[in-house]
Amino acid sequence: MAAFGRLLPQLSSSLRPLGRETVERIVGCETGTVLVARSGGKVVGTLTLVLLPLASGPRGRVEDVVVDGAARGQGVAALLTGHAVRLAREAGARSVDLTSRPERGAANRLYERLGFAARRSTVYRFAVGEQGQRAPAGGCRRGASARGVLGSRGLLGVLGSSGVLGSRGGGGGRRQRPRGSGEGNGPSR
């Protein structure tokens, strides 16, 4: 806990201290792995690897890479990032993405040395919290289901861990098909 409190402000001055429950939720999330680097018994760096099971194939995403200012230039970020890439590869990820602000020159050079390539892509962000506020940490729950999808014809359905489409609101849990779908119109396997 103290390490996050010390390191995260070095990543972004807008980050507020994390409470114990939030840290436990982050560390306990089955799709994420929090890596830490220690030197002399002190945590000097951290990185979070998120493994995303996507329809296009499993992907890895590196987030919140931060190394204590006193430990920078000693290879800590390279060790953390290299280990994250190995974990993603072992998990079958097709790729590992990360973002880094242009003004972080040393970090960007490191990522390129490690084999990351800048993509010709635009990253969009929608801030779901109040303006200037970080959104409350959502839960990473085992067996969490996808949220409803609102299409042009209304709520299409919710795909739960059982793989059954169900209604959101008044459906009583019975199986419902989206309008216009019939047998055999689902994704092929």
Solvent accessible surface area in square Angstrom, and as a share of the most:
residue,aa,sasa,rsa
1,M,96,0.43
2,A,88,0.68
3,A,21,0.16
4,F,29,0.12
5,G,37,0.36
6,R,79,0.29
7,L,1,0.00
8,L,15,0.08
9,P,68,0.43
10,Q,64,0.28
11,L,32,0.16
12,S,32,0.20
13,S,112,0.72
14,S,88,0.57
15,L,41,0.21
16,R,114,0.42
17,P,119,0.75
18,L,23,0.11
19,G,41,0.40
20,R,156,0.57
21,E,121,0.54
22,T,22,0.13
23,V,14,0.08
24,E,101,0.45
25,R,68,0.25
26,I,58,0.30
27,V,87,0.50
28,G,54,0.52
29,C,21,0.13
30,E,104,0.46
31,T,51,0.30
32,G,15,0.15
33,T,52,0.30
34,V,32,0.18
35,L,21,0.11
36,V,70,0.40
37,A,18,0.14
38,R,159,0.58
39,S,63,0.41
40,G,89,0.86
41,G,65,0.63
42,K,100,0.42
43,V,19,0.11
44,V,12,0.07
45,G,0,0.00
46,T,5,0.03
47,L,0,0.00
48,T,22,0.13
49,L,1,0.00
50,V,39,0.22
51,L,50,0.25
52,L,62,0.31
53,P,114,0.72
54,L,87,0.43
55,A,121,0.94
56,S,63,0.41
57,G,13,0.12
58,P,59,0.37
59,R,57,0.21
60,G,1,0.01
61,R,71,0.26
62,V,3,0.02
63,E,60,0.27
64,D,68,0.35
65,V,28,0.16
66,V,6,0.03
67,V,11,0.07
68,D,16,0.08
69,G,39,0.37
70,A,91,0.71
71,A,7,0.05
72,R,124,0.45
73,G,88,0.85
74,Q,123,0.55
75,G,35,0.33
76,V,17,0.09
77,A,22,0.17
78,A,30,0.23
79,L,127,0.63
80,L,9,0.04
81,T,0,0.00
82,G,19,0.18
83,H,75,0.34
84,A,0,0.00
85,V,36,0.21
86,R,118,0.43
87,L,48,0.24
88,A,1,0.00
89,R,163,0.59
90,E,138,0.62
91,A,57,0.44
92,G,44,0.43
93,A,20,0.15
94,R,155,0.57
95,S,40,0.26
96,V,28,0.16
97,D,45,0.23
98,L,34,0.17
99,T,73,0.43
100,S,38,0.25
101,R,119,0.43
102,P,120,0.75
103,E,129,0.58
104,R,73,0.27
105,G,27,0.26
106,A,71,0.55
107,A,28,0.22
108,N,39,0.20
109,R,141,0.51
110,L,20,0.10
111,Y,18,0.07
112,E,107,0.48
113,R,178,0.65
114,L,72,0.36
115,G,64,0.61
116,F,36,0.15
117,A,85,0.66
118,A,96,0.75
119,R,176,0.64
120,R,246,0.90
121,S,70,0.45
122,T,92,0.54
123,V,103,0.59
124,Y,187,0.71
125,R,214,0.78
126,F,168,0.70
127,A,78,0.60
128,V,116,0.67
129,G,20,0.19
130,E,135,0.61
131,Q,181,0.81
132,G,80,0.77
133,Q,93,0.42
134,R,93,0.34
135,A,31,0.24
136,P,119,0.75
137,A,48,0.37
138,G,63,0.60
139,G,49,0.47
140,C,48,0.29
141,R,133,0.49
142,R,192,0.70
143,G,53,0.51
144,A,56,0.43
145,S,43,0.28
146,A,59,0.46
147,R,156,0.57
148,G,27,0.26
149,V,86,0.49
150,L,142,0.71
151,G,27,0.26
152,S,126,0.82
153,R,138,0.50
154,G,26,0.25
155,L,77,0.39
156,L,71,0.35
157,G,8,0.08
158,V,17,0.10
159,L,95,0.47
160,G,22,0.21
161,S,98,0.63
162,S,93,0.60
163,G,47,0.45
164,V,63,0.36
165,L,50,0.25
166,G,17,0.16
167,S,31,0.20
168,R,129,0.47
169,G,74,0.71
170,G,80,0.77
171,G,2,0.02
172,G,82,0.79
173,G,70,0.68
174,R,144,0.53
175,R,136,0.50
176,Q,68,0.30
177,R,100,0.37
178,P,33,0.21
179,R,173,0.63
180,G,72,0.69
181,S,42,0.27
182,G,30,0.29
183,E,140,0.63
184,G,79,0.76
185,N,104,0.53
186,G,54,0.52
187,P,132,0.83
188,S,113,0.73
189,R,281,1.03
